[in-house]
Amino acid sequence: MSKFGTIVLDGNSLTRAQLVAVARNGNKVSLDPAGLKRVQRAADFLAEKVSCGEPTYGVTTGFGSNADKLLGAHRLRDELPGGNPHNPEGTLLEELQHNLIITHAVCVGKPFGEDVVRAMLLIRINTLMRGHSGIRVSTLEALTAMLNVGVVPVVPEKGSVGASGDLAPLSHLAIVLLGGGEAFYQGERLSGAEALKRAGLAPIRLSFKEGLALNNGTAQMLATGVLALDTLEQLLDTADLAASMTLDAFAGRSGALRPDVHALRPHPGQVETAAHVRELLAESTLIDIPYHLVPRFKAWSAEAWSEPDDQALSFDIGWDWVPANQRHGREAFYSRFLPFKGGKKHQPQDAYSLRCMPQVHGAVRDAWAQACRVFDIELNAVTDNPLIFPDNDDAQFIEEQVISAGHFHGMPLALAMSYVKAAIPVLASISERRLNKLVDPATNDGLPAFLTGNEDGTDSGFMIVQYTAAALVNDLATRAHPASVYSVPTSANAEDHVSMGANEARHVLEMTEDLSHVLALELYTAAQALDYRQTMLNAARRLASRGGWRALAAKISNAPRADQPHYAQFVAEVQQLTAALAGAGDFHAGTSVRDAHAVLRRHIAFMHRDRAMDGDVRTICALVQQGAFRSAA
C-alpha cells in the first residue's frame, strides 16, 4: 500500500496520485461525513419532489430520445390480454433505473485491467460525494464497499462514445452492484451475484435517479487517462535518461543544453528537460571531450595489443593524421585541437535527435502538463445529468433545481488526450532515431557497425533491434489520429454530438506500452555503445601511459616515414596526443547515467558476440515498465 493509507473522499480534493494509489496499490477509501450530509440532502430533496408529482428528467421520464415519455402511476403492461408475463418487483420508477443499467451494459472486447476498473469506481464515488446527483447514502456506501473488498466488475474495453458520459462501461460497473454481470474476485472471474456473495456483500435495488447517477459520467475516459498520464510521467524521465546515455555514448556536446540558451525560448517543458539532462550528465568525462582524444573502432587482430590485460579486448583502435598541407582554411581549428581524426567528426554540433532533445522532449512534457491540468479539474467535477441543486431556495419551478446540462460530454478530456496522443509517437520517433545513429557506422562517431566486432562477418549485433523500434514507431504513428474529430450521433439523434473521449484515452493508455518498449530498446542499445566508447577511450589512455608515443603512433594511419618531410612535426604532435591521453583521468559517463547502466548490466551482460537477444529484450522492457531506472532518472 502506498504512503496515502486510507483515502478520504469528499468530492473536492481527489488527486491523480491518490487515484493511482487506489487503482494500482490497493489503497482503501472512506467517505467524508460532511460530504455524506450533502448526498443525503440531495436524495431527500429528490424524494420530496417525486412525492409531489413533479415531472423530472430521468426520474419520472424516460432517457435520451425517450425524455418526452412520462411514467404513469401503474404499468400499462398489466392490462395486456392474459395479463403481464413480465412483472418485476418494485415501482415503475425503480424499474426505470434498473432497466437503465441492465440494458446499457453492452460493451465488447477484452476486459479492462483491474487498475482501470478500480479507478473508475473511485472516480464515480468521488463525484457522487459532491451531492448533486440524488443518490442515496446507502447506495454510495455499497459502491464503496465493493471497491474496498476487491470486487472488480468485468468491464469490456469498447462501447463508450464519450457522451452521455461513459454510459455502457459504467453500466458494467453498476450491474454488479445489482447482482448482475460479472466480476473478478480474488483472482477468479465470477457472476456478479457470486462475487458479492463471496465478498460478504448483498445486491441493492436502485431508487430515484440512481441508475442515471451511476452510469452517466466520464469515469472511464478519466480513469484510463489518469493512469496513462501517470505512466507517461515516468516515461518522460526515462526518455531523458535514455537520451543522456546515448549522448554520453556519442561523447556529444553540451552547448545545446545550457540554461542561458533555453532562457531565450523558455517553454516550460523545454527548460525542464534541458535541466534534467544536464543533471543526468553531471560528472561525465565524455561530454565535450576534445575531438582528437576519441579513437575510432578498428576490427580486432592478433597483433592489436601487447599488454596481457589489453589482449582480452575484442577490438583495435585508430586515428588518421592530418598533414599540414591539408589543414588550409582550418588553421584556427587546429590551433585548438590536435590534427588527428578518430571517431568524432570535427563539427561543433550534434544531430537533431541529440541537439534538439530539450525542444522535442520538452514539447511532449508540455502536452502532458496540459492534459494533467484538464484531468485534475475533472477528478473533482460533477459529470452526470441532470444536476440537482437542493439549496436553490428561491426557485419557483423544479427546472431551477433539477437542471439538465452537458457535464457528461467528454470533449475537454478528449481534446487533451488528442494532444498527448499526437505527442507519444514524437517521443518514440526521436528515440528510434538516436538508436539508429548508434548502430549505423556512418553516423555513430567511430563505434563499430551494429555495435559488434564482427571479425569473421558472421555477427548482426544490434541491427534488428532498430527494426523493432522502427516497427513500433510506425504502429504508434498510425494510431495517433485523433478519435475526437469523429462524432457519430446516438440515441436517435437526441445525442447528436459526442466526444469519443473514451476511445481517445484508451488509445493513449495502450500507446504508452509501445513507447516504453521503444525507450527500453534505446537504453539497451545505448548501454552497449557506452561500453564500447568508454572501453576504447580507456584502452587508448592505457596505451599512451604504458607504451609512450611510439605505441600510440602505431595506431595512427597516414603517418609520414622518418625520411619524409613533416616527420618531426608528426612526432611532436603524437607526443602531444600521448601526453593528453596519459594525463587524462578515467573516461566515464555521468553519475546518473552510470547508475542506470549498472542497473541494466545487473540483468543484461555486454554482448561480445552474437547471442540470442529475445531474453535481453524481454528483460529490458520489463525493467522499464517496472520502474527499475526511476531512481537513476
C-alpha positions in Angstrom: 0.0 0.0 0.0 1.2 3.5 -0.8 2.0 6.3 1.6 -1.6 7.6 1.5 -3.2 4.9 3.6 -7.0 5.1 3.6 -8.0 8.0 1.3 -10.9 10.1 2.5 -13.2 11.1 -0.4 -15.1 14.4 -0.2 -15.7 15.1 -3.9 -13.4 18.1 -3.8 -9.8 17.0 -3.2 -9.0 13.8 -5.0 -5.6 13.9 -6.7 -4.1 11.9 -9.5 -1.5 10.4 -7.1 -4.3 9.2 -4.8 -6.2 7.7 -7.7 -3.0 5.8 -8.7 -2.6 4.6 -5.1 -6.2 3.2 -5.1 -6.0 1.8 -8.6 -2.6 0.3 -8.6 -1.6 -0.1 -5.0 -4.8 -1.2 -3.5 -5.4 1.6 -1.0 -8.9 1.7 0.6 -11.2 4.7 0.7 -13.6 6.2 3.2 -16.4 8.7 2.8 -16.2 12.2 4.4 -19.1 12.7 6.9 -19.8 16.3 5.7 -20.0 15.1 2.1 -22.4 12.4 3.1 -24.7 15.1 4.5 -24.8 16.8 1.1 -25.5 13.4 -0.5 -28.4 12.8 1.8 -29.8 16.3 1.4 -30.0 15.8 -2.4 -31.6 12.4 -2.1 -34.2 13.7 0.4 -34.9 16.7 -1.9 -35.5 14.3 -4.9 -37.8 12.0 -2.9 -39.8 15.0 -1.8 -40.3 16.3 -5.4 -41.3 12.8 -6.6 -43.9 12.6 -3.9 -45.3 15.9 -5.0 -45.7 14.5 -8.6 -43.1 17.0 -10.2 -42.0 15.7 -13.6 -38.2 15.2 -13.5 -35.9 14.0 -16.3 -34.5 10.6 -15.7 -36.7 10.1 -12.6 -40.3 10.3 -13.8 -39.4 10.5 -17.6 -37.6 8.3 -20.0 -34.0 8.9 -21.1 -32.4 10.4 -24.2 -34.9 10.4 -27.0 -37.5 9.0 -24.6 -37.3 12.1 -22.4 -40.8 13.1 -23.6 -42.4 9.9 -22.1 -43.8 10.5 -18.6 -44.1 7.5 -16.3 -47.6 6.6 -15.2 -48.9 5.5 -11.9 -49.1 1.9 -12.9 -47.8 -0.5 -15.6 -49.9 -0.4 -18.8 -48.5 -3.9 -19.4 -50.7 -5.2 -16.6 -53.7 -4.5 -19.0 -52.4 -6.9 -21.7 -54.8 -9.7 -22.7 -53.9 -12.6 -20.5 -52.0 -10.4 -18.0 -48.4 -9.2 -17.8 -45.9 -12.1 -18.2 -43.1 -9.8 -17.0 -43.9 -8.4 -13.6 -40.7 -7.0 -12.0 -40.5 -6.1 -8.3 -40.9 -2.5 -7.2 -42.4 0.5 -8.8 -42.1 1.9 -12.3 -39.6 4.5 -11.0 -37.4 1.7 -9.7 -37.8 -0.4 -12.8 -36.7 2.6 -14.9 -33.4 2.9 -13.0 -32.9 -0.9 -13.0 -33.5 -1.2 -16.8 -31.2 1.7 -17.5 -28.3 -0.3 -16.1 -29.1 -3.7 -17.4 -29.8 -2.5 -21.0 -26.8 -0.2 -21.2 -24.2 -2.8 -20.1 -23.4 -3.8 -23.7 -19.6 -3.2 -24.1 -17.4 -5.6 -26.1 -13.8 -6.6 -26.2 -11.3 -7.8 -23.6 -11.9 -6.6 -20.1 -10.1 -3.6 -18.8 -7.3 -4.2 -16.3 -8.1 -4.2 -12.6 -6.4 -0.9 -12.1 -8.6 0.9 -14.7 -11.8 -0.5 -13.2 -10.8 0.4 -9.6 -10.0 3.9 -10.8 -13.4 4.1 -12.5 -15.1 3.0 -9.2 -13.1 5.6 -7.2 -14.0 8.4 -9.7 -17.6 7.6 -9.6 -17.8 7.5 -5.8 -15.9 10.8 -5.6 -18.1 12.7 -8.0 -21.2 11.4 -6.3 -19.9 12.8 -3.0 -20.5 16.3 -4.3 -24.2 15.9 -3.5 -25.6 17.0 -6.8 -26.7 13.6 -8.2 -29.5 12.4 -5.9 -28.0 9.1 -5.0 -28.7 7.7 -1.5 -26.0 7.4 1.1 -26.7 3.6 1.4 -26.1 3.1 -2.4 -22.9 5.1 -2.3 -21.7 3.1 0.7 -22.5 -0.1 -1.1 -20.4 1.1 -4.1 -17.6 2.0 -1.7 -17.7 -1.4 0.0 -17.4 -3.1 -3.4 -14.2 -1.2 -4.1 -12.7 -1.8 -0.7 -13.3 -5.5 -0.6 -11.8 -6.0 -4.0 -14.8 -6.9 -6.1 -13.8 -5.7 -9.6 -16.5 -5.6 -12.2 -15.7 -7.0 -15.6 -15.8 -4.0 -17.9 -15.1 -4.8 -21.6 -13.0 -2.1 -23.2 -15.2 -0.8 -26.1 -18.6 0.7 -26.1 -18.4 4.3 -24.9 -18.8 7.3 -27.3 -17.9 9.7 -24.5 -21.3 11.4 -24.2 -23.7 11.0 -22.4 -20.6 10.1 -20.5 -19.3 6.6 -20.5 -22.8 5.1 -20.3 -22.1 1.5 -21.3 -18.9 0.8 -19.4 -20.3 2.5 -16.2 -23.3 0.3 -16.5 -21.0 -2.7 -16.4 -19.8 -1.3 -13.1 -23.2 -0.7 -11.7 -24.8 -4.0 -12.8 -22.6 -5.9 -10.4 -23.9 -3.8 -7.6 -27.4 -5.1 -8.6 -26.2 -8.7 -8.5 -25.8 -9.0 -12.3 -23.0 -9.0 -14.8 -19.6 -10.5 -14.0 -16.7 -9.5 -11.6 -13.3 -10.6 -10.7 -12.8 -11.5 -7.0 -9.6 -12.9 -5.5 -8.3 -13.9 -9.0 -11.5 -15.6 -10.2 -14.0 -14.4 -12.8 -17.4 -15.0 -11.3 -21.0 -13.9 -11.8 -21.7 -10.6 -10.2 -24.0 -12.2 -7.7 -21.4 -14.8 -6.7 -18.7 -12.3 -6.4 -20.8 -10.2 -4.0 -21.8 -13.2 -2.0 -18.1 -14.4 -1.5 -17.2 -10.8 -0.5 -19.9 -10.8 2.1 -22.0 -8.1 0.2 -25.6 -8.1 -0.8 -27.1 -6.7 -4.1 -29.1 -3.5 -3.9 -32.2 -2.1 -5.5 -31.9 1.3 -7.1 -34.1 4.3 -6.2 -34.9 7.6 -7.9 -32.2 8.6 -10.5 -29.7 6.3 -9.0 -29.2 4.4 -12.2 -28.5 7.6 -14.0 -26.2 8.8 -11.3 -24.2 5.6 -11.6 -23.7 5.4 -15.3 -23.8 9.0 -16.5 -20.3 10.5 -16.3 -16.8 10.5 -17.7 -15.3 7.9 -15.4 -13.8 5.5 -18.0 -12.0 8.2 -20.0 -10.9 9.9 -16.9 -9.6 6.7 -15.3 -7.7 5.5 -18.4 -6.4 9.0 -19.0 -5.1 9.5 -15.5 -3.4 6.1 -15.5 -1.9 6.9 -18.9 -0.6 10.2 -17.6 0.9 8.5 -14.6 2.8 6.1 -16.9 3.8 8.8 -19.3 5.3 10.9 -16.5 7.7 8.1 -15.7 8.4 7.5 -19.4 9.3 11.2 -19.9 12.0 10.8 -17.3 13.1 7.5 -18.9 13.3 9.2 -22.3 15.6 11.9 -20.8 17.7 9.1 -19.3 17.9 7.1 -22.5 18.8 10.2 -24.4 21.5 11.1 -21.9 23.1 7.6 -22.1 23.1 7.9 -25.9 24.6 11.4 -25.7 27.4 10.1 -23.4 27.9 7.1 -25.8 28.4 9.6 -28.6 30.7 11.8 -26.5 28.4 14.6 -27.5 28.3 18.3 -27.0 26.6 20.1 -24.1 26.2 23.6 -25.5 22.7 23.0 -26.6 21.7 22.2 -23.0 23.0 25.4 -21.4 20.5 27.3 -19.2 21.2 30.6 -20.9 20.4 29.1 -24.2 17.0 28.0 -23.0 16.3 31.2 -21.3 15.9 32.7 -24.8 13.0 30.3 -25.6 11.5 29.5 -22.2 8.9 26.9 -22.9 8.4 25.2 -19.5 8.9 21.6 -20.7 12.0 22.6 -22.8 13.6 24.3 -19.8 12.8 21.4 -17.5 14.2 18.8 -20.0 17.4 20.7 -20.5 18.0 21.0 -16.8 17.1 17.3 -16.3 19.6 16.1 -18.9 22.3 18.4 -17.5 21.7 16.8 -14.2 21.8 13.3 -15.6 25.1 14.0 -17.4 26.8 15.6 -14.4 30.4 14.4 -13.8 30.6 12.9 -17.3 34.2 13.0 -18.8 32.8 12.0 -22.2 30.7 15.1 -22.9 32.6 17.9 -24.7 35.8 15.7 -24.9 38.3 17.1 -27.4 37.9 15.5 -30.8 41.4 14.3 -31.1 41.2 12.1 -28.0 38.5 9.9 -29.3 39.7 6.9 -31.4 37.6 5.1 -33.9 36.9 1.4 -33.8 39.0 -1.0 -35.8 38.5 -4.7 -36.2 40.5 -6.9 -33.8 43.6 -8.6 -34.9 46.1 -10.8 -33.0 48.7 -8.1 -33.2 46.4 -5.3 -31.8 47.6 -5.3 -28.2 50.8 -6.3 -26.4 49.9 -5.9 -22.8 48.3 -9.1 -21.3 45.3 -7.3 -19.8 44.6 -5.5 -23.1 44.9 -8.7 -25.2 41.4 -9.6 -23.9 40.0 -6.6 -25.8 37.8 -7.6 -28.8 38.7 -4.5 -30.9 41.5 -2.4 -32.1 41.6 1.5 -32.3 43.0 4.0 -34.7 43.3 7.6 -35.8 44.2 9.4 -39.1 46.9 12.1 -39.0 46.1 15.3 -41.0 49.2 16.6 -42.7 50.0 20.3 -42.5 49.3 20.8 -46.2 45.7 19.6 -45.7 44.9 22.0 -42.9 44.3 25.1 -45.0 41.3 27.1 -44.0 41.1 25.2 -40.7 44.1 26.8 -39.0 42.0 28.2 -36.2 40.5 24.7 -35.5 43.9 23.0 -35.4 45.2 25.7 -33.1 42.8 24.3 -30.5 42.7 20.6 -31.5 45.4 18.2 -32.5 45.4 17.1 -36.1 44.1 13.6 -35.5 40.8 12.2 -36.9 39.5 9.4 -34.8 35.9 8.7 -34.0 34.4 12.2 -33.5 33.6 14.3 -36.6 35.1 17.7 -36.4 31.9 19.6 -36.2 30.6 21.8 -33.3 27.1 20.4 -33.2 25.3 17.1 -32.9 22.5 15.7 -35.0 19.0 17.0 -34.3 18.0 13.8 -32.3 20.7 14.7 -29.8 20.8 18.5 -30.0 17.1 19.1 -30.1 16.3 16.8 -27.3 15.1 19.6 -25.0 12.8 21.0 -27.6 11.2 17.7 -28.6 11.1 16.0 -25.2 10.0 19.4 -23.7 7.1 19.8 -26.1 5.9 16.3 -25.1 6.2 17.4 -21.4 4.1 20.4 -22.2 1.4 18.3 -23.8 1.5 16.0 -20.7 1.2 19.0 -18.4 -1.7 20.5 -20.3 -3.6 17.1 -20.0 -2.8 17.0 -16.3 -4.3 20.4 -15.8 -7.6 19.3 -17.5 -7.7 15.9 -15.7 -7.0 17.5 -12.3 -10.2 19.6 -12.8 -12.2 16.6 -13.9 -11.2 14.5 -11.0 -13.4 16.6 -8.7 -16.1 17.6 -11.1 -19.7 16.6 -11.3 -20.3 14.9 -14.6 -23.8 13.3 -14.5 -27.2 14.7 -15.6 -29.5 16.2 -14.5 -27.8 18.2 -11.8 -29.6 18.7 -8.5 -29.4 22.0 -6.6 -31.5 21.4 -3.5 -30.3 24.6 -1.8 -31.7 26.9 -4.5 -34.4 28.0 -2.1 -35.7 30.9 -4.2 -36.5 28.6 -7.1 -40.1 28.8 -8.4 -40.0 25.7 -10.5 -38.3 22.3 -10.4 -36.4 23.1 -13.5 -34.4 25.7 -11.5 -33.3 23.0 -9.0 -33.1 19.9 -11.3 -31.1 21.2 -14.3 -30.3 19.3 -17.5 -26.9 20.3 -18.6 -24.0 18.7 -20.5 -21.2 17.9 -18.0 -21.2 14.3 -19.2 -19.7 15.5 -22.5 -16.1 14.3 -22.6 -14.7 16.8 -25.1 -12.4 18.6 -22.6 -10.7 15.2 -21.9 -10.9 14.0 -25.5 -9.0 17.0 -26.9 -6.4 16.9 -24.1 -5.9 13.2 -24.9 -5.7 14.0 -28.6 -2.8 16.3 -27.8 -1.0 13.6 -25.8 -1.8 11.0 -28.5 0.0 13.0 -31.1 3.0 13.6 -28.7 3.7 10.0 -27.9 4.9 8.9 -31.4 7.1 12.0 -31.4 8.9 10.9 -28.3 9.2 7.3 -29.7 10.4 8.6 -33.1 13.3 10.7 -31.7 14.3 7.8 -29.5 14.4 5.4 -32.5 16.5 8.0 -34.5 19.1 8.1 -31.7 19.1 4.3 -31.6 19.6 4.2 -35.4 22.5 6.6 -35.2 24.2 4.3 -32.6 24.1 1.2 -34.9 24.9 2.9 -38.2 28.7 3.2 -38.8 28.1 6.3 -40.9 26.7 8.2 -38.0 27.9 6.6 -34.8 31.2 8.5 -34.5 33.7 5.7 -34.6 31.8 2.9 -32.9 31.6 -0.5 -34.6 28.8 -1.2 -37.1 25.8 -2.5 -35.3 27.8 -2.4 -32.1 29.6 -5.6 -32.7 33.2 -6.6 -33.6 32.1 -9.0 -36.4 35.7 -10.0 -37.2 34.5 -13.0 -39.2 31.5 -11.4 -40.8 29.0 -13.6 -39.0 27.6 -11.2 -36.5 24.5 -9.0 -36.8 24.9 -7.3 -33.4 22.1 -4.8 -32.7 21.0 -4.5 -36.3 17.5 -5.9 -35.8 16.8 -4.1 -32.5 16.4 -1.0 -34.7 13.9 -2.8 -36.9 11.7 -3.5 -33.9 11.9 0.1 -32.7 11.0 1.3 -36.3 8.0 -1.1 -36.4 6.8 0.3 -33.0 7.2 3.9 -34.1 5.2 3.2 -37.2 2.5 1.5 -35.2 2.3 4.4 -32.8 2.1 6.9 -35.7 -0.8 5.1 -37.4 -2.7 5.2 -34.1 -2.1 8.9 -33.4 -5.0 10.2 -35.4 -7.5 11.9 -33.0 -10.7 10.0 -32.3 -12.2 13.2 -31.0 -12.7 14.7 -34.5 -15.2 11.9 -35.5 -18.5 12.3 -33.8 -21.1 9.6 -34.5 -24.6 10.7 -33.3 -26.5 8.4 -30.9 -29.9 8.0 -29.3 -32.0 8.7 -32.4 -30.1 11.9 -32.8 -31.1 13.3 -29.4 -27.4 12.9 -28.6 -26.2 14.4 -31.8 -22.6 15.3 -30.9 -20.3 13.0 -28.9 -16.7 13.2 -27.8 -15.3 9.7 -28.4 -13.1 10.6 -25.4 -13.2 7.0 -24.1 -11.5 5.7 -27.2 -9.0 8.5 -27.1 -7.9 7.9 -23.6 -7.9 4.1 -24.1 -5.7 4.5 -27.1 -3.2 6.7 -25.1 -3.0 4.1 -22.3 -2.3 1.4 -24.8 0.3 3.5 -26.7 2.3 4.1 -23.5 3.2 0.5 -23.5 4.8 0.6 -27.0 6.5 3.9 -26.1 8.1 2.2 -23.1 9.3 -0.6 -25.4 11.0 1.9 -27.8 12.7 3.7 -24.9 13.8 0.3 -23.5 15.4 -0.6 -26.8 17.3 2.7 -26.8 18.6 2.0 -23.3 19.6 -1.5 -24.3 21.5 -0.2 -27.4 23.0 2.8 -25.7 24.4 0.7 -22.9 26.3 -1.4 -25.5 27.5 1.7 -27.2 28.6 3.3 -24.0 30.6 0.2 -23.0 32.4 0.4 -26.4 33.1 4.1 -26.1 34.4 4.0 -22.5 36.5 0.9 -23.1 38.0 2.2 -26.3 38.9 5.5 -24.7 40.4 3.9 -21.6 42.3 1.5 -23.8 43.8 4.5 -25.6 44.7 6.1 -22.3 46.5 3.0 -21.0 48.3 2.6 -24.3 49.6 6.2 -24.1 50.6 5.7 -20.4 52.4 2.4 -20.9 53.8 2.4 -24.4 54.6 6.1 -24.9 54.3 8.0 -28.2 55.7 5.1 -30.4 53.0 2.7 -29.2 50.3 5.3 -30.0 51.9 6.2 -33.3 51.5 2.6 -34.4 47.7 3.1 -34.2 47.8 6.2 -36.5 47.3 6.0 -40.2 48.6 8.4 -42.8 51.8 9.0 -40.8 55.0 10.0 -42.7 58.1 7.8 -42.6 61.2 9.0 -40.8 62.8 10.1 -44.0 59.9 12.1 -45.2 59.0 15.8 -44.7 56.8 16.6 -41.7 58.0 13.6 -39.8 59.4 15.8 -37.0 56.1 17.6 -36.9 54.2 14.3 -36.7 56.3 13.1 -33.8 55.8 16.3 -31.9 52.0 16.1 -32.4 51.8 12.4 -31.5 53.7 13.2 -28.3 51.2 15.9 -27.5 48.3 13.4 -28.1 50.1 10.9 -25.9 50.5 13.4 -23.1 46.9 14.4 -23.3 45.7 10.8 -23.1 48.1 9.7 -20.5 47.3 12.7 -18.3 43.5 12.2 -18.6 41.6 10.5 -15.8 39.2 7.6 -16.3 36.8 8.2 -19.1 33.2 7.6 -17.9 29.6 8.7 -18.3 27.6 11.0 -16.0 26.9 9.8 -12.5 23.2 9.1 -13.1 23.9 7.5 -16.5 26.4 5.2 -14.8 23.8 4.3 -12.1 21.3 3.4 -14.8 24.0 1.5 -16.8 24.8 -0.5 -13.6 21.1 -1.4 -13.1 20.9 -2.6 -16.7 24.2 -4.6 -16.5 23.0 -6.4 -13.4 20.4 -8.1 -15.6 21.9 -8.0 -19.1 25.5 -8.6 -20.0 27.6 -6.8 -22.6 27.2 -8.7 -25.9 30.7 -9.6 -27.1 29.5 -11.8 -29.9 26.1 -12.6 -31.3 23.7 -14.4 -28.9 20.0 -14.9 -28.6 18.6 -11.5 -27.8 15.0 -12.3 -27.1 15.6 -12.7 -23.4 17.5 -9.4 -23.3 14.7 -7.6 -24.9 12.1 -9.1 -22.6 14.2 -8.1 -19.6 14.9 -4.5 -20.6 11.2 -3.9 -21.5 10.2 -5.3 -18.1 12.8 -3.2 -16.3 11.4 0.0 -17.9 7.8 -1.0 -17.1 8.7 -1.9 -13.6 10.4 1.5 -13.0 13.8 0.0 -12.4 15.5 3.1 -13.7 13.4 5.6 -11.7 16.0 6.4 -9.1 18.6 7.0 -11.7 16.3 9.1 -13.8 
